[in-house]
Amino acid sequence: MLPTASFRSKNRTRLWFILAVILLAFLAWFFIFHSGSSTTTGADKQPHRSGMRGMRGMPGAGGATPVQAGVAAQADVPVYLRALGTVIPNASVTVTSRVDGQLMKVYFTEGQKVEAGQLLAQIDPRSYQATLEQYQGALAQNLALQKSAELTLARYRKLYAQDSLSQQDLESQIATAGQYSGAVKADQAQIDAAKLNLQFARITAPVSGHVGLRLVDPGNMVSSSSTTGIVTITQTQPIAVTFSVPQSYLQTILKALRSGQTLPTTAFDQDGNQTLAQGKLQFISNEIDTTTGSVKLKAIFDNNDEALYPNQFVNARLQIGLLEKATVIPEAALQLSSDGDFVYVVKADNSVMRQPVKSGPRYADDQIAVLSGLAPGDQVVTTGIDRLTNGAKVQVVTAASAEAAAAGSKGDAGRKKTDKTSVDNATTGKDSGTK
């Protein structure tokens, strides 16, 4: 009996011990749980309320979407064609000698600007001067013979009238006088040719422009049959720009040129940002390039400041028309979709309507013409378009107010971050103290 009672007593002791351990564990868990909750409740509730306020302020959650808008205006919009062009000299001349002889002296420096008629080089003129004097001597001789023949002819005519001279002698003297008259004319022609050769020995500039590198040095023999030349002159004032446009614009350009209209042309730099020169369209090619389907044009520029240089690449802009009293809107308002161009129009009740439009050429730096779909005075959305749908409510704000609102949002975000950091630091400090 004693072993049985002892066994039961041991079991009861073990059971009470297990219950005491469970109770202690529950009390420890309860204490830790409530201690952590009291520490984090204040920090957790404030961000939650801030998050709800942020949700209530978001567009589309019951409030109007803030947007910026512009007003459609009316203006005369020029219609331009743009193309890549090449600057070419208005004239390029290779100066060669028109007579044979030794090049005595050169009167230009390489790269110099010369005027038409300016002396460039001198060829030895002595042989041509001697030839001229020879022809002048022959002319004097033949003039004397001609005079003598004419005087003899006058006497023969009197004698023939008195029937003292045969008709054969008279006719022979008439022929002799005509022969010397012809010789005088031949001598005069030779003299003119000799004088011309003397002029050709003085080589002058045929056009105004800049000379290039000297191709022949003084002392060399030059020939009229040589194609090498002495120097090349390129005319840069005025200067030309050639460019090509699609053949679809050919009739528009032809009608303007044939009627005497001036088509203004502007040359921009290679990047298309800086204006280099203003000119006008001068010529159009007499055929279409079949490989590209384009027609070549040539515009002339005064180039007084020499902003254009031969073989320079430029961007050419040709004005081919003018849209009078066209509707223009900010370019940022125009949107493109699979259905075509459209804009969001702000209605009187502060709702927006998606309006299909037909866009035209650009105007100024940040505007574009609208050919149909809008009228001057319509208000169109320029920013915030990605958050809009047809019929959505909007609040039109200015750029300054939008920037202020953005700055305020950044400030709120910074304060929230500071508050959260303070709460985290307080929690960390309490936990450290507890530990």
C-alpha positions as CSV (number, residue, x, y, z in Angstrom):
1,M,0.0,0.0,0.0
2,L,2.8,2.4,0.8
3,P,4.4,2.2,-2.7
4,T,1.0,3.1,-4.3
5,A,0.4,6.2,-2.2
6,S,3.9,7.4,-2.7
7,F,3.5,7.1,-6.5
8,R,0.3,9.1,-6.6
9,S,1.9,11.8,-4.5
10,K,4.7,12.2,-6.9
11,N,2.4,12.5,-9.9
12,R,0.4,15.3,-8.3
13,T,3.6,17.2,-7.5
14,R,4.7,16.9,-11.2
15,L,1.4,18.1,-12.4
16,W,1.4,21.2,-10.3
17,F,4.9,21.9,-11.4
18,I,3.9,21.8,-15.1
19,L,0.9,24.1,-14.5
20,A,3.1,26.6,-12.7
21,V,5.5,26.7,-15.6
22,I,2.6,27.2,-18.1
23,L,1.2,30.0,-16.0
24,L,4.6,31.8,-15.7
25,A,5.1,31.5,-19.5
26,F,1.6,33.0,-20.1
27,L,2.3,35.9,-17.8
28,A,5.6,36.6,-19.4
29,W,4.0,36.6,-22.9
30,F,1.2,38.9,-21.7
31,F,3.6,41.4,-20.2
32,I,5.9,41.5,-23.4
33,F,2.9,41.8,-25.7
34,H,1.2,44.8,-23.9
35,S,4.6,46.5,-23.4
36,G,5.3,46.4,-27.2
37,S,1.8,47.6,-28.1
38,S,1.8,50.6,-25.8
39,T,5.2,51.6,-27.3
40,T,4.1,51.4,-31.0
41,T,0.5,52.4,-30.9
42,G,1.1,56.2,-31.1
43,A,3.6,55.8,-33.9
44,D,1.5,53.5,-35.9
45,K,-1.8,55.5,-35.8
46,Q,-0.3,58.7,-37.1
47,P,1.1,57.4,-40.4
48,H,-2.1,55.5,-41.0
49,R,-4.1,58.8,-40.7
50,S,-1.6,60.5,-42.9
51,G,-1.9,57.8,-45.5
52,M,-5.7,58.2,-45.5
53,R,-5.4,61.9,-46.0
54,G,-3.0,61.2,-48.9
55,M,-5.6,58.9,-50.5
56,R,-8.3,61.5,-50.1
57,G,-6.1,64.1,-51.9
58,M,-5.2,61.8,-54.9
59,P,-6.7,62.7,-58.3
60,G,-9.6,60.5,-59.3
61,A,-10.6,59.7,-55.7
62,G,-13.5,62.1,-55.7
63,G,-11.6,65.4,-56.5
64,A,-10.7,67.4,-59.7
65,T,-7.5,66.7,-61.4
66,P,-5.1,69.7,-61.5
67,V,-4.0,70.6,-65.0
68,Q,-2.4,73.4,-66.9
69,A,-4.1,74.8,-70.0
70,G,-3.6,77.1,-73.0
71,V,-5.9,79.0,-75.2
72,A,-6.2,78.5,-78.9
73,A,-5.3,81.7,-80.8
74,Q,-5.3,83.0,-84.3
75,A,-2.2,83.8,-86.4
76,D,-0.9,83.9,-90.0
77,V,1.2,80.7,-90.2
78,P,3.9,80.3,-92.9
79,V,4.2,76.9,-94.6
80,Y,7.8,75.7,-94.8
81,L,9.7,73.0,-96.6
82,R,12.9,71.9,-95.0
83,A,15.8,70.1,-96.6
84,L,19.6,69.5,-96.3
85,G,21.5,71.8,-98.6
86,T,25.0,72.4,-99.9
87,V,26.6,75.9,-100.3
88,I,28.1,76.4,-103.8
89,P,29.8,79.4,-105.3
90,N,27.6,81.5,-107.5
91,A,30.4,81.4,-110.0
92,S,33.7,79.5,-110.1
93,V,36.2,80.4,-112.8
94,T,39.6,78.9,-113.6
95,V,41.8,81.7,-114.9
96,T,43.9,80.6,-117.8
97,S,46.2,82.4,-120.3
98,R,44.7,83.3,-123.7
99,V,48.1,83.8,-125.2
100,D,51.4,82.0,-125.2
101,G,54.4,83.4,-123.3
102,Q,56.4,83.6,-120.2
103,L,54.6,84.5,-116.9
104,M,56.5,87.6,-115.8
105,K,54.7,88.6,-112.5
106,V,51.8,87.7,-110.3
107,Y,49.8,90.5,-108.6
108,F,47.7,88.5,-106.1
109,T,48.2,86.6,-102.9
110,E,46.6,83.3,-102.3
111,G,43.2,83.6,-100.6
112,Q,42.9,87.3,-101.5
113,K,39.5,88.8,-102.4
114,V,39.7,90.4,-105.8
115,E,37.3,92.5,-107.9
116,A,36.3,92.0,-111.5
117,G,38.8,93.6,-113.8
118,Q,41.6,93.6,-111.3
119,L,45.1,92.7,-112.7
120,L,46.2,89.2,-111.6
121,A,49.3,88.4,-113.7
122,Q,51.4,89.7,-116.6
123,I,52.8,87.7,-119.5
124,D,55.8,89.0,-121.4
125,P,54.2,91.4,-124.0
126,R,57.3,92.3,-126.0
127,S,56.7,89.9,-128.9
128,Y,53.1,91.0,-129.2
129,Q,54.2,94.7,-129.1
130,A,56.6,94.0,-132.0
131,T,53.9,92.3,-134.0
132,L,51.6,95.3,-133.4
133,E,54.2,97.7,-134.7
134,Q,54.8,95.6,-137.7
135,Y,51.2,95.6,-138.7
136,Q,51.0,99.4,-138.1
137,G,54.0,99.8,-140.5
138,A,52.2,97.7,-143.1
139,L,49.1,99.7,-142.6
140,A,50.9,103.0,-143.2
141,Q,52.4,101.6,-146.4
142,N,49.2,100.4,-147.8
143,L,47.4,103.6,-146.8
144,A,50.0,105.5,-149.0
145,L,49.5,103.2,-151.9
146,Q,45.8,103.5,-151.5
147,K,46.0,107.3,-151.6
148,S,48.2,107.2,-154.7
149,A,45.8,104.7,-156.5
150,E,42.8,106.9,-155.7
151,L,44.6,110.0,-157.1
152,T,45.5,108.2,-160.3
153,L,42.0,106.9,-160.6
154,A,40.6,110.5,-160.3
155,R,42.9,111.6,-163.2
156,Y,41.9,108.6,-165.3
157,R,38.3,109.4,-164.9
158,K,38.9,113.0,-166.3
159,L,40.9,111.6,-169.2
160,Y,38.3,109.0,-170.0
161,A,35.7,111.7,-170.0
162,Q,37.7,113.7,-172.6
163,D,38.1,110.5,-174.6
164,S,41.8,110.6,-174.0
165,L,42.0,107.2,-172.1
166,S,40.8,103.8,-173.0
167,Q,38.1,102.2,-170.9
168,Q,40.5,99.2,-170.1
169,D,43.0,101.5,-168.4
170,L,40.3,103.1,-166.3
171,E,38.9,99.8,-165.1
172,S,42.4,98.5,-164.3
173,Q,43.1,101.6,-162.1
174,I,39.7,101.1,-160.4
175,A,40.8,97.5,-159.5
176,T,44.2,98.7,-158.2
177,A,42.5,101.3,-155.9
178,G,40.2,98.6,-154.6
179,Q,43.1,96.2,-154.0
180,Y,44.9,98.8,-151.8
181,S,41.7,99.5,-149.9
182,G,41.4,95.9,-149.1
183,A,45.0,95.7,-147.9
184,V,44.3,98.6,-145.6
185,K,41.4,96.8,-144.0
186,A,43.4,93.7,-143.6
187,D,46.2,95.6,-141.9
188,Q,43.7,97.3,-139.6
189,A,42.3,93.9,-138.6
190,Q,45.8,92.6,-137.8
191,I,46.5,95.6,-135.7
192,D,43.3,95.0,-133.7
193,A,44.3,91.4,-133.1
194,A,47.7,92.4,-132.0
195,K,46.2,95.0,-129.6
196,L,43.9,92.3,-128.3
197,N,46.9,89.9,-127.6
198,L,48.6,92.7,-125.7
199,Q,45.5,93.0,-123.6
200,F,45.4,89.2,-123.1
201,A,49.0,89.4,-121.9
202,R,47.5,91.3,-118.9
203,I,45.5,88.7,-117.1
204,T,42.6,90.2,-115.1
205,A,39.9,88.8,-112.9
206,P,36.7,87.9,-114.8
207,V,34.5,87.9,-111.7
208,S,34.7,89.2,-108.1
209,G,35.6,86.6,-105.5
210,H,38.3,84.9,-103.6
211,V,41.3,83.4,-105.3
212,G,42.6,80.0,-104.4
213,L,46.1,78.5,-104.5
214,R,48.5,79.7,-107.3
215,L,48.8,77.0,-109.8
216,V,51.8,78.5,-111.9
217,D,54.8,80.4,-110.5
218,P,56.3,83.4,-112.3
219,G,59.0,82.4,-114.8
220,N,57.1,79.4,-116.3
221,M,55.9,79.3,-119.8
222,V,52.1,79.4,-120.1
223,S,50.0,78.4,-123.1
224,S,46.6,79.2,-124.3
225,S,46.0,75.5,-125.0
226,S,46.7,74.5,-121.4
227,T,43.8,73.6,-119.1
228,T,45.8,73.9,-115.9
229,G,45.2,77.6,-115.4
230,I,46.9,80.1,-113.2
231,V,44.4,80.4,-110.3
232,T,40.8,79.7,-109.5
233,I,38.3,82.4,-108.4
234,T,35.1,81.5,-106.5
235,Q,32.4,84.1,-106.2
236,T,30.9,84.1,-102.6
237,Q,29.0,87.4,-102.7
238,P,26.4,86.5,-103.7
239,I,26.5,82.8,-103.0
240,A,24.1,79.9,-103.7
241,V,22.6,77.0,-101.8
242,T,21.3,73.9,-103.6
243,F,18.8,71.5,-102.1
244,S,16.1,69.0,-103.2
245,V,12.4,68.8,-102.3
246,P,9.8,66.0,-103.1
247,Q,8.3,66.2,-106.5
248,S,4.8,66.5,-104.9
249,Y,5.6,70.2,-104.2
250,L,6.7,70.9,-107.8
251,Q,3.5,72.5,-109.1
252,T,3.2,74.7,-106.0
253,I,6.8,76.0,-106.5
254,L,6.4,76.4,-110.3
255,K,3.3,78.4,-110.0
256,A,4.9,80.8,-107.5
257,L,8.0,81.2,-109.6
258,R,6.2,81.6,-112.9
259,S,3.9,84.3,-111.4
260,G,6.9,86.3,-110.2
261,Q,6.4,85.6,-106.5
262,T,9.4,85.7,-104.1
263,L,9.9,82.5,-102.1
264,P,12.0,83.4,-99.0
265,T,14.7,80.9,-98.1
266,T,16.6,80.7,-94.9
267,A,19.9,78.9,-94.3
268,F,20.5,77.4,-90.9
269,D,23.7,75.8,-89.5
270,Q,24.2,72.0,-89.6
271,D,22.4,71.6,-86.3
272,G,19.5,73.6,-87.4
273,N,19.6,76.0,-84.5
274,Q,21.4,79.2,-85.7
275,T,20.2,81.3,-88.7
276,L,23.1,81.9,-91.1
277,A,21.6,83.9,-93.9
278,Q,18.3,85.0,-95.6
279,G,17.8,84.7,-99.3
280,K,15.3,83.8,-102.0
281,L,14.6,80.9,-104.4
282,Q,16.2,81.7,-107.7
283,F,16.2,78.6,-110.0
284,I,14.5,75.2,-110.3
285,S,15.9,72.2,-112.2
286,N,14.5,71.4,-115.6
287,E,14.0,67.7,-114.7
288,I,13.1,65.4,-111.8
289,D,15.7,63.1,-110.4
290,T,14.2,59.6,-111.1
291,T,16.3,57.9,-108.5
292,T,14.9,60.0,-105.6
293,G,11.7,61.4,-106.9
294,S,12.9,64.9,-106.0
295,V,13.6,68.2,-107.8
296,K,16.7,70.3,-107.2
297,L,16.3,74.0,-106.3
298,K,18.8,76.8,-106.0
299,A,18.5,79.8,-103.7
300,I,20.7,82.9,-103.8
301,F,22.0,84.7,-100.7
302,D,23.8,88.1,-100.5
303,N,26.2,86.7,-97.9
304,N,27.6,90.1,-97.0
305,D,28.9,88.8,-93.7
306,E,30.4,85.7,-95.4
307,A,28.5,83.3,-93.1
308,L,28.1,80.9,-95.9
309,Y,31.2,79.2,-97.4
310,P,31.5,76.9,-100.5
311,N,30.8,73.2,-99.9
312,Q,29.3,73.9,-96.4
313,F,26.4,71.8,-95.3
314,V,23.4,73.7,-94.2
315,N,19.7,73.2,-93.4
316,A,17.5,75.1,-95.9
317,R,14.0,76.2,-95.1
318,L,11.8,77.3,-98.0
319,Q,8.5,79.2,-97.5
320,I,6.0,78.0,-100.0
321,G,2.8,79.5,-98.6
322,L,1.0,81.3,-95.8
323,L,-2.1,80.1,-93.8
324,E,-3.9,83.3,-93.0
325,K,-5.9,83.5,-89.8
326,A,-5.1,79.9,-88.8
327,T,-5.9,78.5,-85.3
328,V,-2.8,77.8,-83.3
329,I,-2.4,76.0,-80.0
330,P,0.5,75.1,-77.7
331,E,2.3,72.1,-79.2
332,A,2.2,70.3,-75.8
333,A,-1.6,70.1,-76.1
334,L,-1.5,68.0,-79.3
335,Q,-1.7,64.2,-78.7
336,L,-1.3,61.3,-81.1
337,S,-3.2,58.1,-80.9
338,S,-4.1,55.2,-83.3
339,D,-7.2,57.2,-84.3
340,G,-5.3,60.3,-85.2
341,D,-4.5,63.6,-83.5
342,F,-6.6,64.9,-80.6
343,V,-6.7,67.4,-77.7
344,Y,-8.5,67.7,-74.4
345,V,-10.8,70.7,-74.5
346,V,-11.8,72.3,-71.1
347,K,-15.6,72.9,-71.1
348,A,-17.5,75.5,-69.1
349,D,-18.3,73.0,-66.3
350,N,-14.6,72.2,-65.8
351,S,-14.9,68.9,-67.5
352,V,-12.7,67.8,-70.4
353,M,-13.8,66.6,-73.8
354,R,-11.5,64.6,-76.1
355,Q,-11.6,66.5,-79.4
356,P,-10.2,65.0,-82.7
357,V,-8.2,67.6,-84.7
358,K,-6.2,67.9,-87.9
359,S,-2.8,69.3,-87.3
360,G,-0.9,71.6,-89.6
361,P,2.6,73.1,-89.7
362,R,4.5,74.3,-86.7
363,Y,4.4,77.9,-85.7
364,A,7.1,79.8,-83.8
365,D,9.0,77.7,-81.3
366,D,6.3,75.9,-79.2
367,Q,3.0,76.2,-81.2
368,I,1.3,74.3,-84.0
369,A,-1.5,75.1,-86.4
370,V,-4.8,73.2,-86.2
371,L,-6.6,73.0,-89.5
372,S,-9.9,71.7,-88.2
373,G,-11.6,70.7,-84.9
374,L,-10.9,73.8,-82.9
375,A,-11.7,77.5,-82.9
376,P,-9.9,80.5,-81.5
377,G,-10.6,80.9,-77.8
378,D,-11.0,77.2,-77.0
379,Q,-9.1,76.1,-73.8
380,V,-6.9,73.0,-74.3
381,V,-5.0,71.0,-71.7
382,T,-1.2,71.2,-71.9
383,T,0.0,69.3,-68.8
384,G,-1.5,66.5,-66.8
385,I,-3.0,64.8,-69.9
386,D,-1.9,61.3,-69.0
387,R,-4.3,61.3,-66.0
388,L,-7.3,62.4,-68.0
389,T,-10.3,60.6,-69.5
390,N,-13.2,61.9,-71.5
391,G,-15.6,63.8,-69.2
392,A,-13.2,63.9,-66.2
393,K,-13.3,67.0,-63.9
394,V,-10.3,69.2,-63.9
395,Q,-9.0,72.2,-62.0
396,V,-7.0,74.6,-64.2
397,V,-3.9,75.8,-62.3
398,T,-1.0,78.0,-63.3
399,A,2.6,76.9,-63.6
400,A,3.5,78.9,-60.5
401,S,0.8,77.3,-58.4
402,A,1.7,73.8,-59.7
403,E,5.3,74.4,-58.6
404,A,4.2,75.6,-55.2
405,A,2.0,72.5,-54.7
406,A,4.9,70.3,-55.7
407,A,7.2,72.0,-53.3
408,G,4.5,71.6,-50.5
409,S,4.2,67.9,-51.3
410,K,8.0,67.5,-50.9
411,G,7.8,69.4,-47.6
412,D,5.0,67.2,-46.2
413,A,7.0,64.1,-47.3
414,G,10.0,65.5,-45.5
415,R,8.0,66.2,-42.3
416,K,6.5,62.7,-42.4
417,K,9.9,61.2,-42.7
418,T,11.2,63.2,-39.8
419,D,8.2,62.3,-37.6
420,K,8.6,58.6,-38.4
421,T,12.3,58.8,-37.6
422,S,11.6,60.4,-34.2
423,V,9.0,57.7,-33.4
424,D,11.5,55.0,-34.4
425,N,14.2,56.5,-32.3
426,A,11.8,56.7,-29.3
427,T,10.8,53.1,-29.7
428,T,14.4,52.0,-30.1
429,G,15.4,53.9,-26.9
430,K,12.6,52.3,-24.9
431,D,13.5,48.8,-26.1
432,S,17.1,49.4,-25.2
433,G,16.0,50.6,-21.7
434,T,13.8,47.5,-21.3
435,K,16.7,45.3,-22.3
